[in-house]
Amino acid sequence: MSSNVIPIPETGSDPGDQPDLSSAASRLRIATFRLARRMRTQRAVDSMSDGQFAVLAALRVHGAHTLGELAERERVSAPSMNRTVNCLQESGYISRAADESDGRKVVISLTPEGEAVVEETARRRDAWVESSLAELTAQERETLAAAAEIMARMVAR
């Protein structure tokens, strides 16, 4: 068997196969991490951190948030999120405004410049993946398409 193939025991296999499952899990984790790290290098603003981009992407996908909501979504402390938001605001990628229903709250939204960064980064990442897929066989692309569906189910739990 090729060293690039991750053998994963079938569901309901002998519990004695646990070391094989553990090895497969480790190899999948490493490959996924390396793919994600390589994809993250494809960004519109080289100086932007992954955390900063994650905030822009969250605002694009989920809409305006308060600072506390963003901190909770990204699983960081409010002071840490405040530093990230301040940096993004100074760069012109986000804006803050009083909440219309509760003036004590501040709502954070993407600016057109922030929207452009998210769109360009997504375009670059998609282009990198597409060019990588073009180098694979049709069968390998089918396997990855199936794996993408399985991985989406895994993270949805």
MODELLER restraints for C-alpha pairs under 7 A, 6 or more apart:
rsr = mdl.restraints
at = mdl.atoms
rsr.add(forms.Gaussian(group=physical.xy_distance, feature=features.Distance(at['CA:6:A'], at['CA:24:A']), mean=5.53, stdev=0.5))
rsr.add(forms.Gaussian(group=physical.xy_distance, feature=features.Distance(at['CA:6:A'], at['CA:27:A']), mean=6.83, stdev=0.5))
rsr.add(forms.Gaussian(group=physical.xy_distance, feature=features.Distance(at['CA:7:A'], at['CA:24:A']), mean=6.00, stdev=0.5))
rsr.add(forms.Gaussian(group=physical.xy_distance, feature=features.Distance(at['CA:8:A'], at['CA:20:A']), mean=6.96, stdev=0.5))
rsr.add(forms.Gaussian(group=physical.xy_distance, feature=features.Distance(at['CA:8:A'], at['CA:21:A']), mean=5.83, stdev=0.5))
rsr.add(forms.Gaussian(group=physical.xy_distance, feature=features.Distance(at['CA:8:A'], at['CA:24:A']), mean=5.79, stdev=0.5))
rsr.add(forms.Gaussian(group=physical.xy_distance, feature=features.Distance(at['CA:9:A'], at['CA:21:A']), mean=6.28, stdev=0.5))
rsr.add(forms.Gaussian(group=physical.xy_distance, feature=features.Distance(at['CA:39:A'], at['CA:125:A']), mean=5.96, stdev=0.5))
rsr.add(forms.Gaussian(group=physical.xy_distance, feature=features.Distance(at['CA:42:A'], at['CA:121:A']), mean=6.56, stdev=0.5))
rsr.add(forms.Gaussian(group=physical.xy_distance, feature=features.Distance(at['CA:42:A'], at['CA:124:A']), mean=5.73, stdev=0.5))
rsr.add(forms.Gaussian(group=physical.xy_distance, feature=features.Distance(at['CA:42:A'], at['CA:125:A']), mean=5.41, stdev=0.5))
rsr.add(forms.Gaussian(group=physical.xy_distance, feature=features.Distance(at['CA:43:A'], at['CA:121:A']), mean=4.51, stdev=0.5))
rsr.add(forms.Gaussian(group=physical.xy_distance, feature=features.Distance(at['CA:43:A'], at['CA:124:A']), mean=6.55, stdev=0.5))
rsr.add(forms.Gaussian(group=physical.xy_distance, feature=features.Distance(at['CA:44:A'], at['CA:117:A']), mean=5.82, stdev=0.5))
rsr.add(forms.Gaussian(group=physical.xy_distance, feature=features.Distance(at['CA:44:A'], at['CA:120:A']), mean=5.67, stdev=0.5))
rsr.add(forms.Gaussian(group=physical.xy_distance, feature=features.Distance(at['CA:44:A'], at['CA:121:A']), mean=4.85, stdev=0.5))
rsr.add(forms.Gaussian(group=physical.xy_distance, feature=features.Distance(at['CA:52:A'], at['CA:84:A']), mean=6.12, stdev=0.5))
rsr.add(forms.Gaussian(group=physical.xy_distance, feature=features.Distance(at['CA:56:A'], at['CA:110:A']), mean=6.86, stdev=0.5))
rsr.add(forms.Gaussian(group=physical.xy_distance, feature=features.Distance(at['CA:56:A'], at['CA:114:A']), mean=6.63, stdev=0.5))
rsr.add(forms.Gaussian(group=physical.xy_distance, feature=features.Distance(at['CA:56:A'], at['CA:118:A']), mean=6.70, stdev=0.5))
rsr.add(forms.Gaussian(group=physical.xy_distance, feature=features.Distance(at['CA:57:A'], at['CA:118:A']), mean=6.21, stdev=0.5))
rsr.add(forms.Gaussian(group=physical.xy_distance, feature=features.Distance(at['CA:59:A'], at['CA:109:A']), mean=6.46, stdev=0.5))
rsr.add(forms.Gaussian(group=physical.xy_distance, feature=features.Distance(at['CA:59:A'], at['CA:110:A']), mean=6.38, stdev=0.5))
rsr.add(forms.Gaussian(group=physical.xy_distance, feature=features.Distance(at['CA:60:A'], at['CA:110:A']), mean=6.96, stdev=0.5))
rsr.add(forms.Gaussian(group=physical.xy_distance, feature=features.Distance(at['CA:64:A'], at['CA:107:A']), mean=6.18, stdev=0.5))
rsr.add(forms.Gaussian(group=physical.xy_distance, feature=features.Distance(at['CA:64:A'], at['CA:108:A']), mean=5.41, stdev=0.5))
rsr.add(forms.Gaussian(group=physical.xy_distance, feature=features.Distance(at['CA:64:A'], at['CA:109:A']), mean=4.69, stdev=0.5))
rsr.add(forms.Gaussian(group=physical.xy_distance, feature=features.Distance(at['CA:65:A'], at['CA:107:A']), mean=5.46, stdev=0.5))
rsr.add(forms.Gaussian(group=physical.xy_distance, feature=features.Distance(at['CA:65:A'], at['CA:108:A']), mean=5.36, stdev=0.5))
rsr.add(forms.Gaussian(group=physical.xy_distance, feature=features.Distance(at['CA:65:A'], at['CA:109:A']), mean=6.96, stdev=0.5))
rsr.add(forms.Gaussian(group=physical.xy_distance, feature=features.Distance(at['CA:66:A'], at['CA:106:A']), mean=5.84, stdev=0.5))
rsr.add(forms.Gaussian(group=physical.xy_distance, feature=features.Distance(at['CA:66:A'], at['CA:107:A']), mean=4.67, stdev=0.5))
rsr.add(forms.Gaussian(group=physical.xy_distance, feature=features.Distance(at['CA:66:A'], at['CA:108:A']), mean=5.80, stdev=0.5))
rsr.add(forms.Gaussian(group=physical.xy_distance, feature=features.Distance(at['CA:67:A'], at['CA:78:A']), mean=6.87, stdev=0.5))
rsr.add(forms.Gaussian(group=physical.xy_distance, feature=features.Distance(at['CA:67:A'], at['CA:81:A']), mean=6.89, stdev=0.5))
rsr.add(forms.Gaussian(group=physical.xy_distance, feature=features.Distance(at['CA:67:A'], at['CA:82:A']), mean=6.85, stdev=0.5))
rsr.add(forms.Gaussian(group=physical.xy_distance, feature=features.Distance(at['CA:68:A'], at['CA:78:A']), mean=6.01, stdev=0.5))
rsr.add(forms.Gaussian(group=physical.xy_distance, feature=features.Distance(at['CA:71:A'], at['CA:77:A']), mean=5.84, stdev=0.5))
rsr.add(forms.Gaussian(group=physical.xy_distance, feature=features.Distance(at['CA:71:A'], at['CA:78:A']), mean=5.43, stdev=0.5))
rsr.add(forms.Gaussian(group=physical.xy_distance, feature=features.Distance(at['CA:71:A'], at['CA:81:A']), mean=5.52, stdev=0.5))
rsr.add(forms.Gaussian(group=physical.xy_distance, feature=features.Distance(at['CA:88:A'], at['CA:94:A']), mean=5.90, stdev=0.5))
rsr.add(forms.Gaussian(group=physical.xy_distance, feature=features.Distance(at['CA:89:A'], at['CA:95:A']), mean=5.93, stdev=0.5))
rsr.add(forms.Gaussian(group=physical.xy_distance, feature=features.Distance(at['CA:92:A'], at['CA:113:A']), mean=6.63, stdev=0.5))
rsr.add(forms.Gaussian(group=physical.xy_distance, feature=features.Distance(at['CA:93:A'], at['CA:110:A']), mean=6.11, stdev=0.5))
rsr.add(forms.Gaussian(group=physical.xy_distance, feature=features.Distance(at['CA:93:A'], at['CA:111:A']), mean=5.36, stdev=0.5))
rsr.add(forms.Gaussian(group=physical.xy_distance, feature=features.Distance(at['CA:93:A'], at['CA:113:A']), mean=5.31, stdev=0.5))
rsr.add(forms.Gaussian(group=physical.xy_distance, feature=features.Distance(at['CA:93:A'], at['CA:114:A']), mean=3.90, stdev=0.5))
rsr.add(forms.Gaussian(group=physical.xy_distance, feature=features.Distance(at['CA:94:A'], at['CA:108:A']), mean=6.67, stdev=0.5))
rsr.add(forms.Gaussian(group=physical.xy_distance, feature=features.Distance(at['CA:94:A'], at['CA:109:A']), mean=5.47, stdev=0.5))
rsr.add(forms.Gaussian(group=physical.xy_distance, feature=features.Distance(at['CA:94:A'], at['CA:110:A']), mean=4.41, stdev=0.5))
rsr.add(forms.Gaussian(group=physical.xy_distance, feature=features.Distance(at['CA:94:A'], at['CA:111:A']), mean=4.98, stdev=0.5))
rsr.add(forms.Gaussian(group=physical.xy_distance, feature=features.Distance(at['CA:94:A'], at['CA:114:A']), mean=6.17, stdev=0.5))
rsr.add(forms.Gaussian(group=physical.xy_distance, feature=features.Distance(at['CA:95:A'], at['CA:108:A']), mean=5.71, stdev=0.5))
rsr.add(forms.Gaussian(group=physical.xy_distance, feature=features.Distance(at['CA:95:A'], at['CA:109:A']), mean=5.39, stdev=0.5))
rsr.add(forms.Gaussian(group=physical.xy_distance, feature=features.Distance(at['CA:95:A'], at['CA:110:A']), mean=6.32, stdev=0.5))
rsr.add(forms.Gaussian(group=physical.xy_distance, feature=features.Distance(at['CA:95:A'], at['CA:111:A']), mean=6.27, stdev=0.5))
rsr.add(forms.Gaussian(group=physical.xy_distance, feature=features.Distance(at['CA:96:A'], at['CA:106:A']), mean=6.20, stdev=0.5))
rsr.add(forms.Gaussian(group=physical.xy_distance, feature=features.Distance(at['CA:96:A'], at['CA:107:A']), mean=5.56, stdev=0.5))
rsr.add(forms.Gaussian(group=physical.xy_distance, feature=features.Distance(at['CA:96:A'], at['CA:108:A']), mean=4.65, stdev=0.5))
rsr.add(forms.Gaussian(group=physical.xy_distance, feature=features.Distance(at['CA:96:A'], at['CA:109:A']), mean=6.47, stdev=0.5))
rsr.add(forms.Gaussian(group=physical.xy_distance, feature=features.Distance(at['CA:97:A'], at['CA:106:A']), mean=5.46, stdev=0.5))
rsr.add(forms.Gaussian(group=physical.xy_distance, feature=features.Distance(at['CA:97:A'], at['CA:107:A']), mean=5.31, stdev=0.5))
rsr.add(forms.Gaussian(group=physical.xy_distance, feature=features.Distance(at['CA:97:A'], at['CA:108:A']), mean=6.68, stdev=0.5))
rsr.add(forms.Gaussian(group=physical.xy_distance, feature=features.Distance(at['CA:98:A'], at['CA:105:A']), mean=5.95, stdev=0.5))
rsr.add(forms.Gaussian(group=physical.xy_distance, feature=features.Distance(at['CA:98:A'], at['CA:106:A']), mean=4.59, stdev=0.5))
rsr.add(forms.Gaussian(group=physical.xy_distance, feature=features.Distance(at['CA:98:A'], at['CA:107:A']), mean=6.01, stdev=0.5))
rsr.add(forms.Gaussian(group=physical.xy_distance, feature=features.Distance(at['CA:99:A'], at['CA:105:A']), mean=5.36, stdev=0.5))
rsr.add(forms.Gaussian(group=physical.xy_distance, feature=features.Distance(at['CA:99:A'], at['CA:106:A']), mean=5.44, stdev=0.5))
rsr.add(forms.Gaussian(group=physical.xy_distance, feature=features.Distance(at['CA:99:A'], at['CA:107:A']), mean=5.59, stdev=0.5))
rsr.add(forms.Gaussian(group=physical.xy_distance, feature=features.Distance(at['CA:133:A'], at['CA:141:A']), mean=6.54, stdev=0.5))
